[in-house]
C-alpha cells in the first residue's frame, strides 16, 4: 500500500521536528518535507506534490490562510490546520474550514512539544482522514466506546409524533466537508423556509462563529442554538459544539433542547441524537437530510425518521467530500432519495411543499 505523503509547513523548528517524528512513526505515513514557510513549501511542491499538508496559520512571508486559498484554487489538496490561532480565535478556524481545510488541530502556546506528543493519535487520524477527503469536489475520530442514541433518549414509537400540524421541520446532519456543503444548501433557501435544525460535527466554540458567518450570507436566519430556542420558519439552528441538540414539542410548536451527555457515535453533538428526537417529535412532519461526512453517525437516526413517516434524502457520492455517512444511511435503508448537493435546497422546498 502506498504511504500517505505529507508536507509539514510551520515556522517553528520544534513543531516541524516533533510533527515529522510523530507522523513518520506510522507505517502508513511518510513526511516528504518540513518547510518553515509557504514560500519554501511552494518551491518544494514543485518537486513533489503531497497527499496531505499539515499547515500552521501564523507564519512569515505568507500566512497559512492565504497559502491554503492559493492551494485550493490551483490544485485542491487536503489540508490539516495545526495552529495556536485555531485555539485563540474560532474565527480563524472557520475561515480555514471555509477555505477548504478538512480538519483543525488546536495547539497551545505553552507546553507545545508535550502537547504534540500527547495529541499524536489525533494528528495521525486527522492526516489519514484528510487523505481520504475528496477536496476536488468540493475531523479526527478518537477511539472511545461507541455509544448509540439510547444513552440520550429512547427510540420513538409509532404513536409518539403529532400527526396533524402545519409546522414542518428539516433536520440536516453532516461532518467532514459539511461547512462548505451547508453554505451551498442554506444560501439557496428563501426566507419562507421550514424551520431547520442542524448538526455539524465541529469543536466547541467554533459553531457560534460558523453560524454567524452563514447568517451574513443567507436570506434565512442562522444561529447557534440555545436551550429552548423556537424552531420556526426562516430560521436554522446549529447545534453548539460539545453539546447534543434535541427537537422537542409543546402543542404544535417545536423548540430545541441543548444538553450535555455522553458521546454518541464518538460525537457530541451527534446526528443520531438529533434525528431520533425529530423522529419522535415530528415524524411525518419532517424531512431528514444526511450529507458529506466520515463514519456512520446519523444512519440509524435517519432510518428511524423514515420509519416514523419522514421524507429522507442523502447527498450523492459525486458531490460529497467524504461519502461515509450517506453511504451507511443508504446501506441501512434509511434513504428515500439520493441527490446532488446543489439539488438539496430545491428538494427541501419540494418535499415539504413550500
N, C-alpha and C positions, 0 to 999 in steps of 0.2 A: 504494500500500500504506500502511495506517495505521501511523504510528510508535508504538513502544512507549513508553507514558507512565510515567516513573519518578519516584518520590519519594525523595529522599535525606534520611535522618534521622541527624544526627551533631552532637554538641555542639562539635566543632572547626570553627572557621571555615575553617581551611586545608583540611581534608578536604572540607568542603562545596564550597568553591571549586574544588579540583582535580578531585574526582569529577564535579561538574557539567560542568566543561570537557571532561573526557575522554569522558564519555558523549554530550554534545551534538555532539562531532565525528563521531559515527557517524550516517549518514543515516537509519538505522532506529530511532533512539532520540531521545526528547525528554524532558528533565528538566522536569517541570511545577512543581516546588518543591523547596527545600532548607531543612529545618527544624532548629532547634537542639535540640529535644527532642520526645518523643512527644506531649506535651500540645499543642504548636503543630501537630504533624503531624495530630492528630485534628481540630483545627479546620480545617486546610487540606483534609483529605479530605472534609469535609462539602461543600466547594465542587466538588471534582473528585477522583474516585477513581482512583488509579494502577493501571497494569497490573502493575508490579513495585515493591517497596520495597527500597532499599538501606539497611540498618539497622546502627547501632552497638549495642553492648551496654551499656556503662557510660556512663550519662547522668543528668543531674539530673531531679528531679521524678518520673520513671518510667523504670525500666531497660528495656533493649531486649527482654529475655526476657518480661517482663510485658506489654509492648506487643505482642509477637509473639503471645502466647497470646490476648490480647484480640482481635486482628485475626482470627486463625484461628477463634475461637469465634463472632464476629459476622458476618464477611464474608471467608471464606478468600481470601487474596491471595498470590501468590508473593513470598517474601522472601529476599533475599541478605544474609547476615550479613557485615559487614566490620568487624572488631574486633581490637584488641590482645589482648583476653581470650581470643579463639579461639587465639592463639599461646601465651599463658602457661598456659592451662588447658584441656585437651581436654574436661574435664567440662562446661565451658560450651558448647562446640561440640556435644556430644552432646545436651545439654539443648535447645539451639536446634533441632537436627535432629528431636528427638523432639516438639518443639512445633510442627513444621511447616515450618521453614526448608528451602529446596530446595538451597542452596549456601552454602559458607563461604569467605570470603576473609580470610586472616590478615594483619594489618598490624603492622609492628614499632613499638616505642616511639620509636626514633631513625631519622632519615633518612626520615620518613614521606612527605614530598612527593615525593622522588625514587622511593621505592618504588611509590607510586601511579602515577607516570608509567611506570615500568618494567613494572608489572603491568596496564597499561591493556588489553591484549588479553585477559587472564584476566577482568578485570572486565566488559568488553563481552560476552564469550562467556557469562559467568555470567548476566548480565542477559537475554540473548537466550534462553538455555536455560530460565531461570526463567519467561519469558513463555509458553513452550510447556507448562509443567507444569500438569497437571490437579489442582490442590490441592483442588478441591471434592470429589474422590473420595478422596480420602484424604486432576560438579559441573562446573568449566569444562574443556573439552577444548582442550589446547594443540596447535597444528598441528605435528606431527612426522611422521617416517616411520612408516607404519603396519605394524608387524611382525605376522606370524602366529605361532601357537604353535610353528611349526617352529624358531624361534630358541631355544626352551627344550627341546623333546623331539620325537622323531619320532612320526608317527601310529601308532596301533595297527593290528595286522593281526588277522585272524580267529582266530589261534591264541594271541594274547597273553594274554587274560584267563582266569583259572581258571574252569572250568565248574562244578565241584562244590564248594560251601562253604555253610555255614549262615549265614555273615556277610553282611549286607546293608549297602549304603551309599547315602545320599541326598546328592546334590550340588545346592546351590542357588546361583544366580548372579543378582545384582541390582545396580542403580545408583541413579539418581535416584528418590526415593520409597521406596527399599528399607529405610531404617531403620524406618519405620512398618510396612511390609509384613512384614518379618521378625518384628517384635514380634507381629503378628497370628498368623502361622504358628506360631512357636516356643512361644508361650504356650498354644496349643491342643493341644500334644502331651503325651501321658502319659509317665511315667518310662520305661516299656517302649517304647522307640522305637529304630529302627535308628540306627547312627552317622551323623552328619551333618557334611558339610564345606561351608563357605560362603565365597564371595567376594562382598563388598560393596565397591564402589568407594568408598574412603574414604582420606583422607590418613594419613600416618604419625603415630603417637601417638594417633590418635582411636579406633582399633579396640579397644584394651585397655579403655578406659572404656566403649565401646559394649557390649562383651562382658560387662563387669561389671554393667552396668545390666540387660541381658537375663537374666543369671544370677540376679539378685534377683527377677525377675518370673516365671521359668519353672520348671516341675517338673523339666525336664531340666537337666543341667549345660551352661552355655555359657561358653566361654573363648576368649581369643585364642590361636591356635595357636602352639606352639613346635616347633622341629625334633624329629622322632621321636615326637611325641605319638601315642598309640594312638587309632584310630577305633573306638570301642566303643559298644554300645547305651546310650542315655540320655545321650549327650554330643554337643554341637555345637561344632565348631572353626571359628573365624572367621579367615580369612587376615589376617595383620598388614598394615597399610598400608605401602606401599613395598616389599613382598616378594611374590614368587609363592609359591603353595602347590600342591603336587602330592600326589596319592594314591600311596602305594607299598604293596607287599605282601611279606610274608615268610611263606611257607607259606600258611595260611588266615587270617592276621592282617593287618589293614590299619593303616597309620600314615601320617603326613604328612611330607613334606619341605618345609621353608621355606627359600627361597633367593633370592639376588639374581639379576638378569638384565635384559635389555633390556625396554623397554615392549612390550607386545603389545596390538594394537588401541588403542594410546596409553594403556594402563593397566598398572599394577603395584600390586596383584595383578590378574591377568586371569582372567575367567571361562573363556575358551577354553583357557587352560593347565590349569586345574583339570579342566574337562570332558574334555579329551583324556587326561589322566592317569587319570581314572576309567574312561573307555572302555578304556584299555589294561590297567588292573589289575583292574577289577571286572566290566566287560562287562555280561552279563545279570543279574548280582547287584546291579545298581544302578538308581537312579531319578534322572533329571535334571530339574530344575525351573528354568525361566528366568522371571524376574519383572521388574517395572517398571524401566525404565531407558532412557537415551538411547543411540543408536548401535547397533552390531551385535555387540559383544563377547559371546561365548557361542553365537552362532548356528551357527558352524562346528563348535564342540565338541559342541553338543547333537546335531547330525547324526551326528557320529562315535559318540556314545554310542548313539544309536538303531540305527545300523548294527551296532554291537557287541552288540546284543540288549537294551539297556536300555529300560525304560519311560521316556517323556518327557512332561513337562507344560509348559504355558505359562500364565501369568496372563492373564486376558481383558482386553480393551481397556477395558471399563467400569470395572474396579476399579484400573487402572494410573494412576499419576501421569503417566508417560510410556510410551507403548506401543512405543517404538522397538525395544528388544531382543527382546521376544516377537514382534513383528510380523515382524522379519527372520528369526527362527528358524522361524516358521510358513512364511514365503515359501520358505525353503530346504528344507523338507520334514522338518525335524528334530523336529517336534512331533507327538506321538501324540494328545494331548487338550488342549483349551483349557478352563480352569476359572476361576471367580471366586476372588478372594483368600481369601475365607472358607472355601472348599472344599479348599484345598491341604493343610491339615493332615490332613483326613479321607482325601484321596487318597493321601497318603504312607503311611498305615496300611493302606489297602485294597490299593494296588498291590503292597506288599511283604508282604501277608497277615499283618498283625500283629493 
